[in-house]
Amino acid sequence: MHRPLLLFVLRSISQTHAAAVRPGARALAVALAVALAGCAPMGPRTGAQAPTPWLAQVQALLPADVLLIGEQHDAPEHQALEREAVQWLAARGQLAALVMEMADSGRTTDGMPRDADEAQVQQALGWNAAAWPWAQYGPVAMAAVRAGVPVRGGNLPRADLREAMRDERWDRHLDATALARQHTALREGHCGLLPESQIPGMARIQIARDARMAAVAAAARRPGQVVVLVAGGGHVLRGVGVPTHWFPGLTAKVALAQAGGAPDPQAGDTDAVQATPALPARDPCAELRRSQGARP
Protein backbone atom coordinates (compact mmCIF):
# COMPACT_ATOMS: atom_id res chain seq x y z
CA MET A 1 0.00 0.00 0.00
CA HIS A 2 2.41 2.68 -1.18
CA ARG A 3 1.27 5.82 -3.00
CA PRO A 4 2.91 8.92 -4.45
CA LEU A 5 4.26 9.81 -1.00
CA LEU A 6 7.02 7.26 -1.52
CA LEU A 7 7.91 8.86 -4.83
CA PHE A 8 8.17 12.12 -2.89
CA VAL A 9 10.42 10.36 -0.37
CA LEU A 10 12.68 8.94 -3.04
CA ARG A 11 13.01 12.26 -4.83
CA SER A 12 13.75 13.94 -1.54
CA ILE A 13 16.73 11.65 -0.95
CA SER A 14 18.32 11.89 -4.39
CA GLN A 15 17.46 12.04 -8.05
CA THR A 16 18.95 8.60 -8.55
CA HIS A 17 16.64 7.17 -5.92
CA ALA A 18 13.49 8.44 -7.66
CA ALA A 19 11.48 5.26 -8.04
CA ALA A 20 7.82 5.02 -8.98
CA VAL A 21 5.00 4.60 -6.54
CA ARG A 22 1.59 3.16 -7.15
CA PRO A 23 -0.96 5.99 -7.17
CA GLY A 24 -3.78 3.82 -5.77
CA ALA A 25 -2.57 3.11 -2.25
CA ARG A 26 0.03 4.57 0.12
CA ALA A 27 2.14 3.28 2.89
CA LEU A 28 2.91 1.18 5.93
CA ALA A 29 3.49 2.39 9.52
CA VAL A 30 5.19 5.04 11.94
CA ALA A 31 6.32 5.75 15.69
CA LEU A 32 9.25 6.19 18.19
CA ALA A 33 9.35 7.82 21.68
CA VAL A 34 7.05 8.11 24.57
CA ALA A 35 5.98 10.97 26.77
CA LEU A 36 2.98 11.30 29.00
CA ALA A 37 0.72 14.31 29.13
CA GLY A 38 -1.62 14.60 32.06
CA CYS A 39 -4.87 16.56 32.07
CA ALA A 40 -8.16 15.91 33.76
CA PRO A 41 -10.56 13.85 31.63
CA MET A 42 -13.72 15.45 30.37
CA GLY A 43 -17.03 13.70 30.73
CA PRO A 44 -19.49 13.09 27.88
CA ARG A 45 -21.41 16.16 26.86
CA THR A 46 -25.12 16.26 26.48
CA GLY A 47 -26.66 16.34 23.04
CA ALA A 48 -24.03 14.11 21.39
CA GLN A 49 -25.27 12.40 18.25
CA ALA A 50 -26.46 8.81 18.35
CA PRO A 51 -23.92 6.34 16.98
CA THR A 52 -24.12 5.27 13.36
CA PRO A 53 -22.96 1.69 12.59
CA TRP A 54 -19.43 3.04 12.09
CA LEU A 55 -19.54 5.02 15.31
CA ALA A 56 -20.92 2.00 17.13
CA GLN A 57 -17.75 0.17 16.06
CA VAL A 58 -15.64 3.05 17.34
CA GLN A 59 -17.52 3.07 20.63
CA ALA A 60 -17.02 -0.68 21.03
CA LEU A 61 -13.24 -0.21 20.79
CA LEU A 62 -13.12 2.19 23.74
CA PRO A 63 -11.65 2.80 26.22
CA ALA A 64 -8.22 3.06 24.63
CA ASP A 65 -5.25 5.38 24.83
CA VAL A 66 -4.96 5.52 21.04
CA LEU A 67 -7.40 4.66 18.26
CA LEU A 68 -5.65 4.09 14.94
CA ILE A 69 -7.84 4.60 11.87
CA GLY A 70 -6.29 3.19 8.70
CA GLU A 71 -7.41 4.46 5.34
CA GLN A 72 -6.90 4.10 1.62
CA HIS A 73 -5.80 7.57 0.61
CA ASP A 74 -7.82 7.75 -2.62
CA ALA A 75 -11.09 6.66 -0.99
CA PRO A 76 -13.07 9.79 0.00
CA GLU A 77 -15.40 7.62 2.09
CA HIS A 78 -12.50 6.91 4.41
CA GLN A 79 -11.78 10.54 5.15
CA ALA A 80 -15.52 10.99 5.77
CA LEU A 81 -15.38 8.20 8.37
CA GLU A 82 -12.41 9.86 10.06
CA ARG A 83 -14.21 13.18 10.26
CA GLU A 84 -17.29 11.48 11.68
CA ALA A 85 -15.23 9.78 14.39
CA VAL A 86 -13.42 13.01 15.29
CA GLN A 87 -16.67 14.97 15.58
CA TRP A 88 -18.40 12.29 17.62
CA LEU A 89 -15.55 11.75 20.06
CA ALA A 90 -15.02 15.49 20.48
CA ALA A 91 -18.72 16.08 21.14
CA ARG A 92 -18.52 13.52 23.95
CA GLY A 93 -15.41 15.13 25.44
CA GLN A 94 -13.40 11.99 24.70
CA LEU A 95 -10.91 13.22 22.08
CA ALA A 96 -7.46 14.11 23.42
CA ALA A 97 -5.82 14.92 20.07
CA LEU A 98 -5.87 14.14 16.37
CA VAL A 99 -2.53 12.93 14.96
CA MET A 100 -2.24 12.86 11.17
CA GLU A 101 0.28 11.10 8.96
CA MET A 102 -0.36 13.90 6.48
CA ALA A 103 1.64 16.52 8.41
CA ASP A 104 5.19 16.42 9.75
CA SER A 105 5.96 15.88 13.41
CA GLY A 106 6.62 19.14 15.21
CA ARG A 107 3.72 20.81 13.40
CA THR A 108 0.64 21.44 15.52
CA THR A 109 -2.45 23.56 15.97
CA ASP A 110 -1.93 23.73 19.74
CA GLY A 111 -3.09 27.10 21.01
CA MET A 112 -5.07 27.99 17.89
CA PRO A 113 -8.58 29.36 18.47
CA ARG A 114 -11.58 27.32 17.42
CA ASP A 115 -12.49 29.93 14.81
CA ALA A 116 -9.10 29.80 13.06
CA ASP A 117 -9.57 29.77 9.30
CA GLU A 118 -8.40 26.97 7.04
CA ALA A 119 -5.42 28.92 5.72
CA GLN A 120 -4.18 29.43 9.28
CA VAL A 121 -4.55 25.74 10.04
CA GLN A 122 -2.70 24.74 6.88
CA GLN A 123 0.11 27.11 7.74
CA ALA A 124 0.35 25.79 11.30
CA LEU A 125 0.56 22.21 10.03
CA GLY A 126 2.93 23.04 7.15
CA TRP A 127 0.42 21.33 4.90
CA ASN A 128 1.71 19.90 1.60
CA ALA A 129 -1.37 20.11 -0.61
CA ALA A 130 0.45 18.53 -3.55
CA ALA A 131 0.91 15.31 -1.60
CA TRP A 132 -2.28 15.47 0.48
CA PRO A 133 -5.23 17.33 -1.10
CA TRP A 134 -6.70 19.71 1.45
CA ALA A 135 -10.18 19.15 0.03
CA GLN A 136 -9.96 15.56 1.29
CA TYR A 137 -8.20 16.05 4.61
CA GLY A 138 -9.13 19.59 5.55
CA PRO A 139 -12.56 18.58 6.89
CA VAL A 140 -10.93 16.00 9.19
CA ALA A 141 -8.45 18.50 10.61
CA MET A 142 -10.99 21.31 10.89
CA ALA A 143 -13.41 19.10 12.81
CA ALA A 144 -10.80 18.84 15.57
CA VAL A 145 -9.88 22.54 15.44
CA ARG A 146 -13.53 23.60 15.68
CA ALA A 147 -13.88 21.37 18.76
CA GLY A 148 -10.84 22.93 20.43
CA VAL A 149 -8.83 19.70 20.06
CA PRO A 150 -5.18 19.91 18.92
CA VAL A 151 -4.12 18.49 15.57
CA ARG A 152 -0.53 17.25 15.48
CA GLY A 153 1.61 16.10 12.60
CA GLY A 154 2.99 12.60 12.96
CA ASN A 155 5.11 12.03 9.86
CA LEU A 156 8.90 11.91 9.65
CA PRO A 157 10.09 15.26 8.26
CA ARG A 158 11.95 15.31 4.95
CA ALA A 159 15.16 16.36 6.68
CA ASP A 160 15.22 13.05 8.56
CA LEU A 161 14.65 10.74 5.58
CA ARG A 162 18.24 10.25 4.49
CA GLU A 163 19.38 9.38 7.99
CA ALA A 164 16.50 6.92 8.40
CA MET A 165 17.37 5.21 5.11
CA ARG A 166 20.94 4.59 6.32
CA ASP A 167 20.05 3.56 9.89
CA GLU A 168 20.54 -0.21 10.06
CA ARG A 169 19.02 -0.49 13.52
CA TRP A 170 15.60 -0.36 11.87
CA ASP A 171 16.48 -3.68 10.18
CA ARG A 172 16.29 -5.30 13.63
CA HIS A 173 13.07 -3.72 14.85
CA LEU A 174 10.75 -6.26 13.19
CA ASP A 175 11.19 -10.00 13.23
CA ALA A 176 12.13 -11.71 9.96
CA THR A 177 8.54 -12.50 8.99
CA ALA A 178 7.27 -8.98 9.59
CA LEU A 179 10.25 -7.43 7.80
CA ALA A 180 9.59 -9.69 4.81
CA ARG A 181 6.01 -8.39 4.79
CA GLN A 182 7.33 -4.85 4.62
CA HIS A 183 9.62 -5.69 1.73
CA THR A 184 6.83 -7.46 -0.17
CA ALA A 185 4.47 -4.52 0.33
CA LEU A 186 7.10 -2.16 -1.06
CA ARG A 187 7.65 -4.31 -4.14
CA GLU A 188 3.94 -4.70 -4.82
CA GLY A 189 3.11 -1.11 -3.95
CA HIS A 190 5.67 0.07 -6.49
CA CYS A 191 4.38 -2.37 -9.13
CA GLY A 192 7.74 -4.12 -9.29
CA LEU A 193 9.46 -0.96 -10.52
CA LEU A 194 11.42 -0.18 -7.38
CA PRO A 195 15.01 -1.46 -7.74
CA GLU A 196 15.68 -4.31 -5.34
CA SER A 197 18.71 -2.48 -3.97
CA GLN A 198 16.39 0.26 -2.67
CA ILE A 199 14.01 -2.07 -0.82
CA PRO A 200 15.96 -2.26 2.49
CA GLY A 201 16.43 1.49 2.68
CA MET A 202 12.81 2.22 1.88
CA ALA A 203 11.71 -0.28 4.53
CA ARG A 204 13.87 1.55 7.08
CA ILE A 205 12.12 4.79 6.18
CA GLN A 206 8.72 3.18 6.64
CA ILE A 207 9.67 1.74 10.02
CA ALA A 208 11.15 5.07 11.12
CA ARG A 209 7.97 6.85 10.03
CA ASP A 210 5.91 4.41 12.08
CA ALA A 211 8.16 5.05 15.06
CA ARG A 212 7.69 8.81 14.78
CA MET A 213 3.90 8.54 14.54
CA ALA A 214 3.84 6.28 17.58
CA ALA A 215 5.91 8.76 19.57
CA VAL A 216 3.65 11.68 18.70
CA ALA A 217 0.50 9.75 19.56
CA ALA A 218 1.91 8.46 22.84
CA ALA A 219 2.95 11.98 23.87
CA ALA A 220 -0.59 13.27 23.21
CA ARG A 221 -2.27 10.88 25.66
CA ARG A 222 -4.64 12.26 28.29
CA PRO A 223 -6.26 10.23 31.07
CA GLY A 224 -9.80 9.19 30.26
CA GLN A 225 -9.57 10.28 26.62
CA VAL A 226 -8.39 8.80 23.34
CA VAL A 227 -5.90 10.01 20.74
CA VAL A 228 -7.03 9.39 17.16
CA LEU A 229 -4.22 8.60 14.73
CA VAL A 230 -5.13 8.79 11.03
CA ALA A 231 -2.74 7.08 8.61
CA GLY A 232 -2.54 4.86 5.56
CA GLY A 233 -3.87 1.35 6.12
CA GLY A 234 -0.46 -0.31 6.12
CA HIS A 235 0.82 2.00 8.85
CA VAL A 236 -1.78 0.97 11.42
CA LEU A 237 -1.44 -2.82 11.16
CA ARG A 238 -0.53 -4.36 14.48
CA GLY A 239 1.94 -6.85 13.01
CA VAL A 240 4.15 -4.40 11.10
CA GLY A 241 3.18 -0.82 11.79
CA VAL A 242 2.84 1.84 14.45
CA PRO A 243 1.72 -0.54 17.23
CA THR A 244 5.06 -2.40 17.07
CA HIS A 245 6.75 0.67 18.57
CA TRP A 246 4.68 1.10 21.71
CA PHE A 247 5.46 -0.04 25.22
CA PRO A 248 3.49 -2.50 27.35
CA GLY A 249 0.60 -0.81 29.12
CA LEU A 250 -0.37 1.54 26.31
CA THR A 251 -3.79 0.48 25.05
CA ALA A 252 -4.24 0.84 21.29
CA LYS A 253 -7.08 -0.26 19.04
CA VAL A 254 -6.99 -0.53 15.25
CA ALA A 255 -9.92 0.23 12.94
CA LEU A 256 -9.26 -0.29 9.24
CA ALA A 257 -11.44 1.26 6.53
CA GLN A 258 -11.50 -1.22 3.65
CA ALA A 259 -12.72 -0.45 0.13
CA GLY A 260 -14.42 -3.32 -1.67
CA GLY A 261 -11.95 -5.63 -3.40
CA ALA A 262 -9.00 -4.73 -1.18
CA PRO A 263 -7.11 -7.70 0.32
CA ASP A 264 -8.15 -8.69 3.83
CA PRO A 265 -5.73 -7.89 6.66
CA GLN A 266 -3.94 -10.74 8.39
CA ALA A 267 -5.45 -12.17 11.57
CA GLY A 268 -4.62 -10.05 14.58
CA ASP A 269 -3.67 -6.95 12.59
CA THR A 270 -6.91 -5.08 13.31
CA ASP A 271 -9.68 -4.87 15.89
CA ALA A 272 -12.39 -3.72 13.47
CA VAL A 273 -12.83 -3.40 9.72
CA GLN A 274 -15.26 -0.92 8.18
CA ALA A 275 -16.25 -1.88 4.64
CA THR A 276 -16.79 0.86 2.06
CA PRO A 277 -17.80 0.65 -1.63
CA ALA A 278 -15.26 -0.48 -4.18
CA LEU A 279 -13.41 2.29 -5.97
CA PRO A 280 -13.80 2.75 -9.74
CA ALA A 281 -11.88 0.13 -11.69
CA ARG A 282 -8.45 1.25 -12.84
CA ASP A 283 -4.97 -0.14 -13.34
CA PRO A 284 -2.61 2.04 -11.27
CA CYS A 285 0.41 -0.03 -12.28
CA ALA A 286 -0.26 0.63 -15.97
CA GLU A 287 -0.59 4.33 -15.20
CA LEU A 288 2.64 4.24 -13.25
CA ARG A 289 4.55 2.49 -16.00
CA ARG A 290 3.32 5.03 -18.53
CA SER A 291 4.39 7.87 -16.27
CA GLN A 292 7.85 6.31 -15.94
CA GLY A 293 8.19 5.40 -19.60
CA ALA A 294 8.28 1.69 -18.76
CA ARG A 295 6.72 -1.06 -20.81
CA PRO A 296 3.26 -2.31 -19.75
C-alpha positions in Angstrom: 0.0 0.0 0.0 2.4 2.7 -1.2 1.3 5.8 -3.0 2.9 8.9 -4.5 4.3 9.8 -1.0 7.0 7.3 -1.5 7.9 8.9 -4.8 8.2 12.1 -2.9 10.4 10.4 -0.4 12.7 8.9 -3.0 13.0 12.3 -4.8 13.7 13.9 -1.5 16.7 11.7 -1.0 18.3 11.9 -4.4 17.5 12.0 -8.0 19.0 8.6 -8.6 16.6 7.2 -5.9 13.5 8.4 -7.7 11.5 5.3 -8.0 7.8 5.0 -9.0 5.0 4.6 -6.5 1.6 3.2 -7.1 -1.0 6.0 -7.2 -3.8 3.8 -5.8 -2.6 3.1 -2.2 0.0 4.6 0.1 2.1 3.3 2.9 2.9 1.2 5.9 3.5 2.4 9.5 5.2 5.0 11.9 6.3 5.8 15.7 9.3 6.2 18.2 9.4 7.8 21.7 7.0 8.1 24.6 6.0 11.0 26.8 3.0 11.3 29.0 0.7 14.3 29.1 -1.6 14.6 32.1 -4.9 16.6 32.1 -8.2 15.9 33.8 -10.6 13.8 31.6 -13.7 15.4 30.4 -17.0 13.7 30.7 -19.5 13.1 27.9 -21.4 16.2 26.9 -25.1 16.3 26.5 -26.7 16.3 23.0 -24.0 14.1 21.4 -25.3 12.4 18.2 -26.5 8.8 18.3 -23.9 6.3 17.0 -24.1 5.3 13.4 -23.0 1.7 12.6 -19.4 3.0 12.1 -19.5 5.0 15.3 -20.9 2.0 17.1 -17.8 0.2 16.1 -15.6 3.0 17.3 -17.5 3.1 20.6 -17.0 -0.7 21.0 -13.2 -0.2 20.8 -13.1 2.2 23.7 -11.6 2.8 26.2 -8.2 3.1 24.6 -5.2 5.4 24.8 -5.0 5.5 21.0 -7.4 4.7 18.3 -5.6 4.1 14.9 -7.8 4.6 11.9 -6.3 3.2 8.7 -7.4 4.5 5.3 -6.9 4.1 1.6 -5.8 7.6 0.6 -7.8 7.8 -2.6 -11.1 6.7 -1.0 -13.1 9.8 0.0 -15.4 7.6 2.1 -12.5 6.9 4.4 -11.8 10.5 5.2 -15.5 11.0 5.8 -15.4 8.2 8.4 -12.4 9.9 10.1 -14.2 13.2 10.3 -17.3 11.5 11.7 -15.2 9.8 14.4 -13.4 13.0 15.3 -16.7 15.0 15.6 -18.4 12.3 17.6 -15.6 11.7 20.1 -15.0 15.5 20.5 -18.7 16.1 21.1 -18.5 13.5 23.9 -15.4 15.1 25.4 -13.4 12.0 24.7 -10.9 13.2 22.1 -7.5 14.1 23.4 -5.8 14.9 20.1 -5.9 14.1 16.4 -2.5 12.9 15.0 -2.2 12.9 11.2 0.3 11.1 9.0 -0.4 13.9 6.5 1.6 16.5 8.4 5.2 16.4 9.8 6.0 15.9 13.4 6.6 19.1 15.2 3.7 20.8 13.4 0.6 21.4 15.5 -2.5 23.6 16.0 -1.9 23.7 19.7 -3.1 27.1 21.0 -5.1 28.0 17.9 -8.6 29.4 18.5 -11.6 27.3 17.4 -12.5 29.9 14.8 -9.1 29.8 13.1 -9.6 29.8 9.3 -8.4 27.0 7.0 -5.4 28.9 5.7 -4.2 29.4 9.3 -4.5 25.7 10.0 -2.7 24.7 6.9 0.1 27.1 7.7 0.4 25.8 11.3 0.6 22.2 10.0 2.9 23.0 7.2 0.4 21.3 4.9 1.7 19.9 1.6 -1.4 20.1 -0.6 0.5 18.5 -3.6 0.9 15.3 -1.6 -2.3 15.5 0.5 -5.2 17.3 -1.1 -6.7 19.7 1.4 -10.2 19.2 0.0 -10.0 15.6 1.3 -8.2 16.0 4.6 -9.1 19.6 5.6 -12.6 18.6 6.9 -10.9 16.0 9.2 -8.5 18.5 10.6 -11.0 21.3 10.9 -13.4 19.1 12.8 -10.8 18.8 15.6 -9.9 22.5 15.4 -13.5 23.6 15.7 -13.9 21.4 18.8 -10.8 22.9 20.4 -8.8 19.7 20.1 -5.2 19.9 18.9 -4.1 18.5 15.6 -0.5 17.2 15.5 1.6 16.1 12.6 3.0 12.6 13.0 5.1 12.0 9.9 8.9 11.9 9.6 10.1 15.3 8.3 11.9 15.3 5.0 15.2 16.4 6.7 15.2 13.0 8.6 14.7 10.7 5.6 18.2 10.2 4.5 19.4 9.4 8.0 16.5 6.9 8.4 17.4 5.2 5.1 20.9 4.6 6.3 20.0 3.6 9.9 20.5 -0.2 10.1 19.0 -0.5 13.5 15.6 -0.4 11.9 16.5 -3.7 10.2 16.3 -5.3 13.6 13.1 -3.7 14.8 10.8 -6.3 13.2 11.2 -10.0 13.2 12.1 -11.7 10.0 8.5 -12.5 9.0 7.3 -9.0 9.6 10.3 -7.4 7.8 9.6 -9.7 4.8 6.0 -8.4 4.8 7.3 -4.8 4.6 9.6 -5.7 1.7 6.8 -7.5 -0.2 4.5 -4.5 0.3 7.1 -2.2 -1.1 7.7 -4.3 -4.1 3.9 -4.7 -4.8 3.1 -1.1 -4.0 5.7 0.1 -6.5 4.4 -2.4 -9.1 7.7 -4.1 -9.3 9.5 -1.0 -10.5 11.4 -0.2 -7.4 15.0 -1.5 -7.7 15.7 -4.3 -5.3 18.7 -2.5 -4.0 16.4 0.3 -2.7 14.0 -2.1 -0.8 16.0 -2.3 2.5 16.4 1.5 2.7 12.8 2.2 1.9 11.7 -0.3 4.5 13.9 1.6 7.1 12.1 4.8 6.2 8.7 3.2 6.6 9.7 1.7 10.0 11.1 5.1 11.1 8.0 6.9 10.0 5.9 4.4 12.1 8.2 5.1 15.1 7.7 8.8 14.8 3.9 8.5 14.5 3.8 6.3 17.6 5.9 8.8 19.6 3.7 11.7 18.7 0.5 9.8 19.6 1.9 8.5 22.8 3.0 12.0 23.9 -0.6 13.3 23.2 -2.3 10.9 25.7 -4.6 12.3 28.3 -6.3 10.2 31.1 -9.8 9.2 30.3 -9.6 10.3 26.6 -8.4 8.8 23.3 -5.9 10.0 20.7 -7.0 9.4 17.2 -4.2 8.6 14.7 -5.1 8.8 11.0 -2.7 7.1 8.6 -2.5 4.9 5.6 -3.9 1.4 6.1 -0.5 -0.3 6.1 0.8 2.0 8.9 -1.8 1.0 11.4 -1.4 -2.8 11.2 -0.5 -4.4 14.5 1.9 -6.8 13.0 4.2 -4.4 11.1 3.2 -0.8 11.8 2.8 1.8 14.4 1.7 -0.5 17.2 5.1 -2.4 17.1 6.8 0.7 18.6 4.7 1.1 21.7 5.5 0.0 25.2 3.5 -2.5 27.4 0.6 -0.8 29.1 -0.4 1.5 26.3 -3.8 0.5 25.1 -4.2 0.8 21.3 -7.1 -0.3 19.0 -7.0 -0.5 15.2 -9.9 0.2 12.9 -9.3 -0.3 9.2 -11.4 1.3 6.5 -11.5 -1.2 3.7 -12.7 -0.5 0.1 -14.4 -3.3 -1.7 -12.0 -5.6 -3.4 -9.0 -4.7 -1.2 -7.1 -7.7 0.3 -8.1 -8.7 3.8 -5.7 -7.9 6.7 -3.9 -10.7 8.4 -5.4 -12.2 11.6 -4.6 -10.1 14.6 -3.7 -7.0 12.6 -6.9 -5.1 13.3 -9.7 -4.9 15.9 -12.4 -3.7 13.5 -12.8 -3.4 9.7 -15.3 -0.9 8.2 -16.3 -1.9 4.6 -16.8 0.9 2.1 -17.8 0.6 -1.6 -15.3 -0.5 -4.2 -13.4 2.3 -6.0 -13.8 2.7 -9.7 -11.9 0.1 -11.7 -8.5 1.3 -12.8 -5.0 -0.1 -13.3 -2.6 2.0 -11.3 0.4 0.0 -12.3 -0.3 0.6 -16.0 -0.6 4.3 -15.2 2.6 4.2 -13.2 4.6 2.5 -16.0 3.3 5.0 -18.5 4.4 7.9 -16.3 7.9 6.3 -15.9 8.2 5.4 -19.6 8.3 1.7 -18.8 6.7 -1.1 -20.8 3.3 -2.3 -19.8 
